[in-house]
Amino acid sequence: MSTTVALLFGGRSGEHGISCITAGGILAAIDRTRFDVVAIGITREGRWIHVSDDPADWTMVDGRAPEVVPEGDEVLLPSDRHRSGERTVLRAVRDGRLETLAEIDVVWPLLHGPYGEDGTVQGMLEMLDIPYVGSGVLASAASMDKAATKQMLRAAGIECAPGIVLHQDRYQGRAAQVLSHLKKHHPLPWFVKPARAGSSLGVSRVTDPSQLEAALATAFAEDPKVLVEEGVTAREIECGVLQGRDGGEPRTTLPGEVKVGHDLDFYDYEAKYFGKGTVSIDVPAGLPDALLEEAREVASRAFTAMGLEGLARVDMFVTADRRVLVNEVNTMPGFTPYSMFPVLWENMGLAYADLIADLIDQAVARRLGSR
């Protein structure tokens, strides 16, 4: 019997469109002989809609990302926990009537950013006892919060870029004190980042202290909690991680390297998704074998330290003196065929469709509860 997968995408975050593109990639590649698919889009307002499972409906068109619109049958969540060993019944409102939409085995939350990648949807699925792909509540929430991530990684002896955390309500009236501290303890440039946003949304590079206020305003518009970090002169690499099989150690890829041209300050949102500037990707990264293996070890340790499950992409810096620092941990990385995570695994011999199947199979088999 086929496994029925509900793909959940769109959502209320600023990464709505990227989530839809990710769903399009998976819809195009998933093995339909093994998996039946139910496509559920979440509008920007939070409504759950049964949408088309045609990959062509979820691709970039003329530089515009697709969007879930509030048209179609509205999906209703189960009102109680499903029983172990049984499928979960999803219902939808169709022409004013409540009808059965599908019986599902597992959910894949293809949601990036707040209200999806941050433990909120994971908590809901845990309460309903519905298996799902990816990390649990705590690991998802902690990994979404860059400040919490760095605290947990440092506690595990994993190095991260130095910096400070600012809260919007507490920052008011302390601007001069904060600026003085940064100038004294953290050399320029500074990177100002929302603590709980992805895809470089709201991130600014500050090369002069006079730019700090504008950078903070941009970041605070995304999140009332913000990091100001020292810029690290380093090469930027990314490593894919999958949960180990049968309780084994996490599986890692050889890292890939993101090379940003001189026409960009950093690898920002427009560069990642809309072709801005000069960016090249090397898979594997052109680093000595010993450094590649060290980076894989750091990525594996980070996966374990954060209590992650399923998958993650660990973004790191390699400095001139060969230190490996973790920049971010992404629990639901971009998953189109050309996204770094699948490309890294393709380089290791794991094809895109097989990667999709691996993650679904592990999610179905994994125990729920207290995650």
C-alpha positions as YAML, in Angstrom:
chain: A
units: angstrom
residues:
- id: 1
  name: MET
  ca: [0.00, 0.00, 0.00]
- id: 2
  name: SER
  ca: [1.27, 3.48, -0.86]
- id: 3
  name: THR
  ca: [2.28, 5.92, 1.85]
- id: 4
  name: THR
  ca: [0.15, 9.08, 1.77]
- id: 5
  name: VAL
  ca: [2.11, 12.26, 2.41]
- id: 6
  name: ALA
  ca: [0.63, 15.68, 3.13]
- id: 7
  name: LEU
  ca: [2.98, 18.39, 1.86]
- id: 8
  name: LEU
  ca: [2.46, 21.56, 3.87]
- id: 9
  name: PHE
  ca: [3.84, 24.76, 2.33]
- id: 10
  name: GLY
  ca: [3.45, 28.51, 1.94]
- id: 11
  name: GLY
  ca: [2.82, 29.89, 5.40]
- id: 12
  name: ARG
  ca: [2.77, 33.21, 7.20]
- id: 13
  name: SER
  ca: [6.47, 34.05, 7.09]
- id: 14
  name: GLY
  ca: [8.42, 36.25, 4.68]
- id: 15
  name: GLU
  ca: [9.69, 33.04, 3.07]
- id: 16
  name: HIS
  ca: [6.22, 32.07, 1.81]
- id: 17
  name: GLY
  ca: [7.22, 32.07, -1.86]
- id: 18
  name: ILE
  ca: [10.43, 30.12, -1.28]
- id: 19
  name: SER
  ca: [8.41, 27.46, 0.55]
- id: 20
  name: CYS
  ca: [6.08, 27.16, -2.46]
- id: 21
  name: ILE
  ca: [9.05, 26.74, -4.81]
- id: 22
  name: THR
  ca: [10.46, 24.04, -2.52]
- id: 23
  name: ALA
  ca: [7.12, 22.23, -2.70]
- id: 24
  name: GLY
  ca: [7.18, 22.45, -6.48]
- id: 25
  name: GLY
  ca: [10.55, 20.72, -6.58]
- id: 26
  name: ILE
  ca: [9.38, 17.86, -4.38]
- id: 27
  name: LEU
  ca: [6.08, 17.47, -6.23]
- id: 28
  name: ALA
  ca: [8.03, 17.06, -9.47]
- id: 29
  name: ALA
  ca: [10.44, 14.44, -8.13]
- id: 30
  name: ILE
  ca: [8.58, 12.37, -5.55]
- id: 31
  name: ASP
  ca: [8.03, 8.76, -6.56]
- id: 32
  name: ARG
  ca: [4.28, 8.58, -7.24]
- id: 33
  name: THR
  ca: [4.41, 4.78, -7.39]
- id: 34
  name: ARG
  ca: [5.41, 4.74, -3.70]
- id: 35
  name: PHE
  ca: [3.77, 7.89, -2.37]
- id: 36
  name: ASP
  ca: [0.34, 9.46, -2.75]
- id: 37
  name: VAL
  ca: [0.54, 13.21, -2.23]
- id: 38
  name: VAL
  ca: [-1.92, 15.68, -0.75]
- id: 39
  name: ALA
  ca: [-0.85, 19.29, -1.35]
- id: 40
  name: ILE
  ca: [-1.91, 21.71, 1.37]
- id: 41
  name: GLY
  ca: [-1.03, 25.37, 1.00]
- id: 42
  name: ILE
  ca: [-1.13, 27.83, 3.89]
- id: 43
  name: THR
  ca: [-2.05, 31.36, 2.86]
- id: 44
  name: ARG
  ca: [-0.18, 34.38, 4.18]
- id: 45
  name: GLU
  ca: [-3.12, 34.88, 6.54]
- id: 46
  name: GLY
  ca: [-2.88, 31.33, 7.88]
- id: 47
  name: ARG
  ca: [-5.74, 29.55, 6.09]
- id: 48
  name: TRP
  ca: [-5.10, 25.93, 5.07]
- id: 49
  name: ILE
  ca: [-6.21, 25.24, 1.49]
- id: 50
  name: HIS
  ca: [-6.24, 22.05, -0.59]
- id: 51
  name: VAL
  ca: [-4.24, 23.14, -3.64]
- id: 52
  name: SER
  ca: [-2.96, 21.74, -6.91]
- id: 53
  name: ASP
  ca: [-0.25, 19.08, -6.79]
- id: 54
  name: ASP
  ca: [0.96, 20.05, -10.28]
- id: 55
  name: PRO
  ca: [4.62, 21.13, -9.95]
- id: 56
  name: ALA
  ca: [4.14, 23.67, -12.75]
- id: 57
  name: ASP
  ca: [1.84, 25.69, -10.47]
- id: 58
  name: TRP
  ca: [4.64, 26.17, -7.94]
- id: 59
  name: THR
  ca: [7.53, 27.56, -9.97]
- id: 60
  name: MET
  ca: [9.06, 31.00, -10.38]
- id: 61
  name: VAL
  ca: [7.45, 32.95, -13.25]
- id: 62
  name: ASP
  ca: [9.04, 36.15, -14.61]
- id: 63
  name: GLY
  ca: [10.99, 36.58, -11.39]
- id: 64
  name: ARG
  ca: [7.90, 36.23, -9.20]
- id: 65
  name: ALA
  ca: [7.56, 33.49, -6.62]
- id: 66
  name: PRO
  ca: [4.27, 31.53, -6.47]
- id: 67
  name: GLU
  ca: [1.79, 32.18, -3.69]
- id: 68
  name: VAL
  ca: [-0.99, 30.27, -1.95]
- id: 69
  name: VAL
  ca: [-4.22, 32.19, -2.48]
- id: 70
  name: PRO
  ca: [-7.44, 31.66, -0.48]
- id: 71
  name: GLU
  ca: [-9.22, 29.82, -3.29]
- id: 72
  name: GLY
  ca: [-10.25, 26.19, -3.06]
- id: 73
  name: ASP
  ca: [-11.41, 23.84, -0.34]
- id: 74
  name: GLU
  ca: [-10.39, 24.83, 3.18]
- id: 75
  name: VAL
  ca: [-8.68, 22.01, 5.08]
- id: 76
  name: LEU
  ca: [-9.71, 21.31, 8.66]
- id: 77
  name: LEU
  ca: [-7.39, 19.79, 11.21]
- id: 78
  name: PRO
  ca: [-8.47, 16.68, 13.14]
- id: 79
  name: SER
  ca: [-10.33, 17.49, 16.34]
- id: 80
  name: ASP
  ca: [-8.60, 14.75, 18.32]
- id: 81
  name: ARG
  ca: [-5.51, 12.53, 18.34]
- id: 82
  name: HIS
  ca: [-5.41, 9.75, 15.83]
- id: 83
  name: ARG
  ca: [-4.94, 6.22, 17.13]
- id: 84
  name: SER
  ca: [-1.60, 4.47, 16.83]
- id: 85
  name: GLY
  ca: [-1.32, 2.42, 13.67]
- id: 86
  name: GLU
  ca: [-4.19, 4.21, 11.98]
- id: 87
  name: ARG
  ca: [-4.07, 6.86, 9.32]
- id: 88
  name: THR
  ca: [-5.08, 10.43, 10.09]
- id: 89
  name: VAL
  ca: [-8.27, 11.60, 8.40]
- id: 90
  name: LEU
  ca: [-8.15, 15.09, 6.92]
- id: 91
  name: ARG
  ca: [-11.40, 16.82, 6.03]
- id: 92
  name: ALA
  ca: [-12.17, 19.79, 3.84]
- id: 93
  name: VAL
  ca: [-15.09, 22.16, 3.39]
- id: 94
  name: ARG
  ca: [-16.38, 21.70, -0.16]
- id: 95
  name: ASP
  ca: [-19.42, 23.64, -1.39]
- id: 96
  name: GLY
  ca: [-20.45, 24.22, 2.20]
- id: 97
  name: ARG
  ca: [-20.23, 20.53, 3.12]
- id: 98
  name: LEU
  ca: [-17.66, 18.76, 5.26]
- id: 99
  name: GLU
  ca: [-16.08, 15.95, 3.24]
- id: 100
  name: THR
  ca: [-13.17, 13.56, 3.72]
- id: 101
  name: LEU
  ca: [-10.14, 14.84, 1.83]
- id: 102
  name: ALA
  ca: [-7.62, 12.07, 2.48]
- id: 103
  name: GLU
  ca: [-6.26, 9.59, 4.98]
- id: 104
  name: ILE
  ca: [-2.61, 10.45, 5.52]
- id: 105
  name: ASP
  ca: [0.36, 8.64, 7.03]
- id: 106
  name: VAL
  ca: [2.79, 11.52, 7.45]
- id: 107
  name: VAL
  ca: [3.14, 15.30, 7.06]
- id: 108
  name: TRP
  ca: [6.12, 17.08, 5.55]
- id: 109
  name: PRO
  ca: [6.13, 20.71, 6.75]
- id: 110
  name: LEU
  ca: [7.98, 22.44, 3.89]
- id: 111
  name: LEU
  ca: [7.73, 25.70, 5.79]
- id: 112
  name: HIS
  ca: [10.61, 28.13, 6.12]
- id: 113
  name: GLY
  ca: [10.84, 30.69, 8.89]
- id: 114
  name: PRO
  ca: [8.35, 31.62, 11.65]
- id: 115
  name: TYR
  ca: [5.05, 29.76, 12.01]
- id: 116
  name: GLY
  ca: [6.48, 26.62, 10.46]
- id: 117
  name: GLU
  ca: [10.19, 25.98, 10.90]
- id: 118
  name: ASP
  ca: [10.20, 27.26, 14.48]
- id: 119
  name: GLY
  ca: [8.46, 24.44, 16.34]
- id: 120
  name: THR
  ca: [4.92, 25.82, 16.10]
- id: 121
  name: VAL
  ca: [3.61, 23.41, 13.45]
- id: 122
  name: GLN
  ca: [5.70, 20.62, 14.96]
- id: 123
  name: GLY
  ca: [3.98, 21.13, 18.31]
- id: 124
  name: MET
  ca: [0.57, 20.95, 16.70]
- id: 125
  name: LEU
  ca: [1.46, 17.70, 14.92]
- id: 126
  name: GLU
  ca: [2.83, 16.25, 18.16]
- id: 127
  name: MET
  ca: [-0.43, 17.03, 19.95]
- id: 128
  name: LEU
  ca: [-2.33, 15.23, 17.21]
- id: 129
  name: ASP
  ca: [0.13, 12.30, 17.09]
- id: 130
  name: ILE
  ca: [0.73, 12.79, 13.37]
- id: 131
  name: PRO
  ca: [4.20, 11.68, 12.16]
- id: 132
  name: TYR
  ca: [6.16, 14.39, 10.35]
- id: 133
  name: VAL
  ca: [9.45, 14.97, 8.59]
- id: 134
  name: GLY
  ca: [12.12, 16.93, 10.45]
- id: 135
  name: SER
  ca: [13.11, 17.94, 13.93]
- id: 136
  name: GLY
  ca: [10.85, 18.14, 16.97]
- id: 137
  name: VAL
  ca: [9.51, 21.14, 18.85]
- id: 138
  name: LEU
  ca: [12.50, 22.13, 20.98]
- id: 139
  name: ALA
  ca: [15.14, 21.49, 18.32]
- id: 140
  name: SER
  ca: [13.14, 23.39, 15.70]
- id: 141
  name: ALA
  ca: [12.52, 26.35, 17.99]
- id: 142
  name: ALA
  ca: [16.12, 26.56, 19.20]
- id: 143
  name: SER
  ca: [17.55, 26.26, 15.70]
- id: 144
  name: MET
  ca: [15.23, 28.98, 14.39]
- id: 145
  name: ASP
  ca: [16.51, 31.35, 17.08]
- id: 146
  name: LYS
  ca: [20.10, 32.20, 16.13]
- id: 147
  name: ALA
  ca: [20.90, 33.41, 19.66]
- id: 148
  name: ALA
  ca: [19.64, 30.17, 21.23]
- id: 149
  name: THR
  ca: [21.53, 28.17, 18.61]
- id: 150
  name: LYS
  ca: [24.81, 29.83, 19.48]
- id: 151
  name: GLN
  ca: [24.26, 29.32, 23.21]
- id: 152
  name: MET
  ca: [23.67, 25.59, 22.72]
- id: 153
  name: LEU
  ca: [26.57, 25.17, 20.31]
- id: 154
  name: ARG
  ca: [29.02, 27.02, 22.55]
- id: 155
  name: ALA
  ca: [27.92, 24.85, 25.47]
- id: 156
  name: ALA
  ca: [28.93, 21.87, 23.32]
- id: 157
  name: GLY
  ca: [32.33, 23.40, 22.59]
- id: 158
  name: ILE
  ca: [31.48, 24.46, 19.04]
- id: 159
  name: GLU
  ca: [32.83, 27.86, 18.00]
- id: 160
  name: CYS
  ca: [30.57, 30.61, 16.59]
- id: 161
  name: ALA
  ca: [31.08, 34.23, 15.53]
- id: 162
  name: PRO
  ca: [31.22, 36.71, 18.47]
- id: 163
  name: GLY
  ca: [28.42, 39.23, 18.91]
- id: 164
  name: ILE
  ca: [25.60, 40.55, 21.08]
- id: 165
  name: VAL
  ca: [21.83, 40.10, 21.30]
- id: 166
  name: LEU
  ca: [19.46, 43.08, 21.35]
- id: 167
  name: HIS
  ca: [15.75, 43.16, 22.23]
- id: 168
  name: GLN
  ca: [13.77, 45.97, 20.65]
- id: 169
  name: ASP
  ca: [11.93, 47.02, 23.81]
- id: 170
  name: ARG
  ca: [15.11, 47.05, 25.91]
- id: 171
  name: TYR
  ca: [17.20, 48.74, 23.22]
- id: 172
  name: GLN
  ca: [15.20, 51.96, 23.39]
- id: 173
  name: GLY
  ca: [17.13, 54.45, 25.50]
- id: 174
  name: ARG
  ca: [20.33, 52.36, 25.39]
- id: 175
  name: ALA
  ca: [21.45, 53.13, 21.84]
- id: 176
  name: ALA
  ca: [24.53, 55.10, 22.85]
- id: 177
  name: GLN
  ca: [25.58, 52.45, 25.37]
- id: 178
  name: VAL
  ca: [25.16, 49.66, 22.81]
- id: 179
  name: LEU
  ca: [27.13, 51.53, 20.17]
- id: 180
  name: SER
  ca: [29.94, 52.24, 22.62]
- id: 181
  name: HIS
  ca: [30.11, 48.55, 23.59]
- id: 182
  name: LEU
  ca: [30.23, 47.41, 19.98]
- id: 183
  name: LYS
  ca: [32.96, 49.89, 19.03]
- id: 184
  name: LYS
  ca: [35.04, 48.83, 22.02]
- id: 185
  name: HIS
  ca: [34.64, 45.04, 21.85]
- id: 186
  name: HIS
  ca: [33.65, 44.09, 18.28]
- id: 187
  name: PRO
  ca: [35.62, 45.30, 15.26]
- id: 188
  name: LEU
  ca: [33.82, 46.29, 12.08]
- id: 189
  name: PRO
  ca: [32.18, 45.15, 9.89]
- id: 190
  name: TRP
  ca: [29.12, 44.07, 11.84]
- id: 191
  name: PHE
  ca: [26.31, 41.89, 10.56]
- id: 192
  name: VAL
  ca: [22.90, 42.80, 11.94]
- id: 193
  name: LYS
  ca: [20.44, 39.89, 11.76]
- id: 194
  name: PRO
  ca: [16.91, 39.14, 12.94]
- id: 195
  name: ALA
  ca: [17.23, 36.28, 15.41]
- id: 196
  name: ARG
  ca: [14.31, 34.31, 13.98]
- id: 197
  name: ALA
  ca: [14.20, 34.87, 10.23]
- id: 198
  name: GLY
  ca: [15.78, 32.93, 7.40]
- id: 199
  name: SER
  ca: [16.97, 33.42, 3.81]
- id: 200
  name: SER
  ca: [18.96, 36.49, 4.93]
- id: 201
  name: LEU
  ca: [15.73, 38.50, 5.32]
- id: 202
  name: GLY
  ca: [16.38, 41.69, 7.28]
- id: 203
  name: VAL
  ca: [20.17, 41.20, 7.32]
- id: 204
  name: SER
  ca: [22.50, 44.17, 6.83]
- id: 205
  name: ARG
  ca: [26.26, 44.60, 6.69]
- id: 206
  name: VAL
  ca: [27.47, 47.61, 8.68]
- id: 207
  name: THR
  ca: [30.84, 49.09, 7.70]
- id: 208
  name: ASP
  ca: [30.48, 52.37, 9.61]
- id: 209
  name: PRO
  ca: [28.89, 52.93, 13.05]
- id: 210
  name: SER
  ca: [26.60, 55.57, 11.52]
- id: 211
  name: GLN
  ca: [24.83, 52.75, 9.62]
- id: 212
  name: LEU
  ca: [23.84, 50.84, 12.75]
- id: 213
  name: GLU
  ca: [20.49, 52.52, 13.42]
- id: 214
  name: ALA
  ca: [19.20, 51.89, 9.90]
- id: 215
  name: ALA
  ca: [20.40, 48.28, 10.02]
- id: 216
  name: LEU
  ca: [18.68, 47.70, 13.35]
- id: 217
  name: ALA
  ca: [15.44, 49.21, 12.02]
- id: 218
  name: THR
  ca: [15.56, 46.77, 9.09]
- id: 219
  name: ALA
  ca: [16.18, 43.80, 11.38]
- id: 220
  name: PHE
  ca: [13.63, 44.84, 14.01]
- id: 221
  name: ALA
  ca: [11.00, 45.03, 11.24]
- id: 222
  name: GLU
  ca: [11.41, 41.24, 10.92]
- id: 223
  name: ASP
  ca: [11.91, 40.30, 14.59]
- id: 224
  name: PRO
  ca: [12.04, 42.17, 17.93]
- id: 225
  name: LYS
  ca: [15.11, 40.07, 18.80]
- id: 226
  name: VAL
  ca: [18.28, 40.86, 16.83]
- id: 227
  name: LEU
  ca: [21.92, 39.77, 16.72]
- id: 228
  name: VAL
  ca: [24.84, 42.05, 15.96]
- id: 229
  name: GLU
  ca: [27.85, 39.90, 15.04]
- id: 230
  name: GLU
  ca: [31.41, 40.55, 14.06]
- id: 231
  name: GLY
  ca: [32.05, 39.99, 10.39]
- id: 232
  name: VAL
  ca: [34.27, 36.95, 9.92]
- id: 233
  name: THR
  ca: [36.91, 36.98, 7.20]
- id: 234
  name: ALA
  ca: [36.47, 33.43, 6.01]
- id: 235
  name: ARG
  ca: [35.24, 31.10, 3.33]
- id: 236
  name: GLU
  ca: [31.57, 30.19, 3.59]
- id: 237
  name: ILE
  ca: [30.71, 26.50, 3.40]
- id: 238
  name: GLU
  ca: [27.56, 24.43, 3.89]
- id: 239
  name: CYS
  ca: [27.18, 20.79, 4.92]
- id: 240
  name: GLY
  ca: [24.12, 18.58, 4.56]
- id: 241
  name: VAL
  ca: [23.22, 16.30, 7.47]
- id: 242
  name: LEU
  ca: [20.74, 13.43, 7.67]
- id: 243
  name: GLN
  ca: [19.70, 11.56, 10.78]
- id: 244
  name: GLY
  ca: [21.59, 8.30, 11.21]
- id: 245
  name: ARG
  ca: [19.85, 5.06, 10.41]
- id: 246
  name: ASP
  ca: [18.82, 2.74, 13.26]
- id: 247
  name: GLY
  ca: [20.27, 5.02, 15.93]
- id: 248
  name: GLY
  ca: [23.59, 5.47, 14.15]
- id: 249
  name: GLU
  ca: [25.68, 8.62, 13.86]
- id: 250
  name: PRO
  ca: [24.39, 11.47, 11.67]
- id: 251
  name: ARG
  ca: [25.22, 11.15, 7.98]
- id: 252
  name: THR
  ca: [27.03, 14.12, 6.45]
- id: 253
  name: THR
  ca: [27.96, 15.35, 3.00]
- id: 254
  name: LEU
  ca: [31.20, 16.81, 1.82]
- id: 255
  name: PRO
  ca: [30.75, 20.57, 2.28]
- id: 256
  name: GLY
  ca: [29.98, 22.88, -0.60]
- id: 257
  name: GLU
  ca: [31.31, 26.43, -0.83]
- id: 258
  name: VAL
  ca: [29.40, 29.62, -1.63]
- id: 259
  name: LYS
  ca: [31.61, 32.15, -3.42]
- id: 260
  name: VAL
  ca: [30.29, 35.71, -3.46]
- id: 261
  name: GLY
  ca: [31.66, 38.19, -5.99]
- id: 262
  name: HIS
  ca: [32.97, 41.68, -5.23]
- id: 263
  name: ASP
  ca: [29.69, 43.16, -6.49]
- id: 264
  name: LEU
  ca: [27.90, 41.84, -3.38]
- id: 265
  name: ASP
  ca: [28.37, 42.74, 0.28]
- id: 266
  name: PHE
  ca: [27.20, 39.26, 1.30]
- id: 267
  name: TYR
  ca: [25.01, 36.35, 0.18]
- id: 268
  name: ASP
  ca: [21.66, 38.10, 0.64]
- id: 269
  name: TYR
  ca: [18.04, 37.21, -0.18]
- id: 270
  name: GLU
  ca: [18.12, 38.58, -3.73]
- id: 271
  name: ALA
  ca: [21.40, 36.78, -4.46]
- id: 272
  name: LYS
  ca: [20.07, 33.48, -3.10]
- id: 273
  name: TYR
  ca: [16.81, 33.41, -5.01]
- id: 274
  name: PHE
  ca: [16.69, 36.06, -7.73]
- id: 275
  name: GLY
  ca: [20.12, 35.93, -9.37]
- id: 276
  name: LYS
  ca: [21.44, 39.22, -8.03]
- id: 277
  name: GLY
  ca: [25.21, 39.69, -8.32]
- id: 278
  name: THR
  ca: [27.96, 37.18, -8.92]
- id: 279
  name: VAL
  ca: [27.65, 33.95, -6.95]
- id: 280
  name: SER
  ca: [29.19, 30.57, -7.66]
- id: 281
  name: ILE
  ca: [28.80, 27.26, -5.85]
- id: 282
  name: ASP
  ca: [31.55, 24.64, -5.62]
- id: 283
  name: VAL
  ca: [30.55, 21.09, -4.61]
- id: 284
  name: PRO
  ca: [32.62, 19.85, -2.97]
- id: 285
  name: ALA
  ca: [34.42, 22.90, -1.61]
- id: 286
  name: GLY
  ca: [37.99, 23.35, -2.77]
- id: 287
  name: LEU
  ca: [39.54, 22.84, 0.65]
- id: 288
  name: PRO
  ca: [42.17, 20.37, 1.88]
- id: 289
  name: ASP
  ca: [40.75, 16.95, 2.72]
- id: 290
  name: ALA
  ca: [41.56, 17.37, 6.40]
- id: 291
  name: LEU
  ca: [39.51, 20.58, 6.58]
- id: 292
  name: LEU
  ca: [36.61, 19.01, 4.71]
- id: 293
  name: GLU
  ca: [36.53, 16.16, 7.21]
- id: 294
  name: GLU
  ca: [36.80, 18.55, 10.15]
- id: 295
  name: ALA
  ca: [33.83, 20.52, 8.82]
- id: 296
  name: ARG
  ca: [31.80, 17.32, 8.48]
- id: 297
  name: GLU
  ca: [32.64, 16.44, 12.08]
- id: 298
  name: VAL
  ca: [31.60, 19.91, 13.28]
- id: 299
  name: ALA
  ca: [28.31, 19.63, 11.36]
- id: 300
  name: SER
  ca: [27.62, 16.22, 12.89]
- id: 301
  name: ARG
  ca: [28.38, 17.53, 16.38]
- id: 302
  name: ALA
  ca: [26.09, 20.53, 15.82]
- id: 303
  name: PHE
  ca: [23.27, 18.23, 14.67]
- id: 304
  name: THR
  ca: [23.65, 16.16, 17.83]
- id: 305
  name: ALA
  ca: [24.10, 19.15, 20.17]
- id: 306
  name: MET
  ca: [20.88, 20.75, 18.91]
- id: 307
  name: GLY
  ca: [18.94, 17.49, 19.23]
- id: 308
  name: LEU
  ca: [18.01, 17.52, 15.55]
- id: 309
  name: GLU
  ca: [16.17, 14.81, 13.62]
- id: 310
  name: GLY
  ca: [15.51, 14.14, 9.97]
- id: 311
  name: LEU
  ca: [17.64, 16.69, 8.17]
- id: 312
  name: ALA
  ca: [19.58, 19.92, 8.54]
- id: 313
  name: ARG
  ca: [21.97, 22.12, 6.64]
- id: 314
  name: VAL
  ca: [24.80, 23.46, 8.78]
- id: 315
  name: ASP
  ca: [26.34, 26.69, 7.48]
- id: 316
  name: MET
  ca: [29.93, 27.33, 8.55]
- id: 317
  name: PHE
  ca: [32.91, 29.64, 8.12]
- id: 318
  name: VAL
  ca: [36.47, 28.47, 7.55]
- id: 319
  name: THR
  ca: [38.97, 31.14, 8.58]
- id: 320
  name: ALA
  ca: [42.45, 31.73, 7.19]
- id: 321
  name: ASP
  ca: [43.94, 30.04, 10.27]
- id: 322
  name: ARG
  ca: [41.73, 26.98, 9.57]
- id: 323
  name: ARG
  ca: [39.18, 27.41, 12.33]
- id: 324
  name: VAL
  ca: [35.70, 26.09, 11.57]
- id: 325
  name: LEU
  ca: [32.89, 28.24, 13.00]
- id: 326
  name: VAL
  ca: [29.18, 27.47, 12.77]
- id: 327
  name: ASN
  ca: [27.13, 30.34, 11.38]
- id: 328
  name: GLU
  ca: [23.59, 28.90, 11.28]
- id: 329
  name: VAL
  ca: [21.67, 25.63, 11.49]
- id: 330
  name: ASN
  ca: [18.72, 25.22, 9.12]
- id: 331
  name: THR
  ca: [16.23, 22.50, 10.03]
- id: 332
  name: MET
  ca: [14.22, 22.80, 6.80]
- id: 333
  name: PRO
  ca: [16.65, 24.03, 4.16]
- id: 334
  name: GLY
  ca: [15.63, 24.94, 0.64]
- id: 335
  name: PHE
  ca: [14.75, 21.73, -1.16]
- id: 336
  name: THR
  ca: [14.44, 22.46, -4.86]
- id: 337
  name: PRO
  ca: [16.58, 20.26, -7.15]
- id: 338
  name: TYR
  ca: [19.09, 23.11, -7.45]
- id: 339
  name: SER
  ca: [19.15, 24.03, -3.74]
- id: 340
  name: MET
  ca: [22.39, 23.39, -1.91]
- id: 341
  name: PHE
  ca: [21.06, 20.61, 0.34]
- id: 342
  name: PRO
  ca: [19.92, 18.21, -2.42]
- id: 343
  name: VAL
  ca: [22.95, 19.11, -4.56]
- id: 344
  name: LEU
  ca: [25.27, 18.18, -1.69]
- id: 345
  name: TRP
  ca: [23.58, 14.80, -1.33]
- id: 346
  name: GLU
  ca: [23.56, 14.23, -5.09]
- id: 347
  name: ASN
  ca: [27.34, 14.65, -4.94]
- id: 348
  name: MET
  ca: [27.42, 11.86, -2.33]
- id: 349
  name: GLY
  ca: [25.47, 9.54, -4.64]
- id: 350
  name: LEU
  ca: [22.00, 10.03, -3.12]
- id: 351
  name: ALA
  ca: [19.63, 11.10, -5.89]
- id: 352
  name: TYR
  ca: [16.96, 13.75, -5.28]
- id: 353
  name: ALA
  ca: [14.02, 11.31, -5.42]
- id: 354
  name: ASP
  ca: [15.83, 8.85, -3.13]
- id: 355
  name: LEU
  ca: [16.60, 11.65, -0.66]
- id: 356
  name: ILE
  ca: [12.90, 12.52, -0.55]
- id: 357
  name: ALA
  ca: [11.97, 8.87, 0.05]
- id: 358
  name: ASP
  ca: [14.64, 8.48, 2.75]
- id: 359
  name: LEU
  ca: [13.24, 11.39, 4.76]
- id: 360
  name: ILE
  ca: [9.62, 10.26, 4.47]
- id: 361
  name: ASP
  ca: [10.45, 6.67, 5.42]
- id: 362
  name: GLN
  ca: [12.38, 7.80, 8.51]
- id: 363
  name: ALA
  ca: [9.55, 10.09, 9.58]
- id: 364
  name: VAL
  ca: [6.98, 7.29, 9.34]
- id: 365
  name: ALA
  ca: [9.17, 4.97, 11.41]
- id: 366
  name: ARG
  ca: [10.16, 7.52, 14.08]
- id: 367
  name: ARG
  ca: [8.48, 7.58, 17.46]
- id: 368
  name: LEU
  ca: [6.47, 10.65, 18.42]
- id: 369
  name: GLY
  ca: [6.24, 12.31, 21.81]
- id: 370
  name: SER
  ca: [8.30, 14.79, 23.87]
- id: 371
  name: ARG
  ca: [10.29, 15.99, 20.91]
...
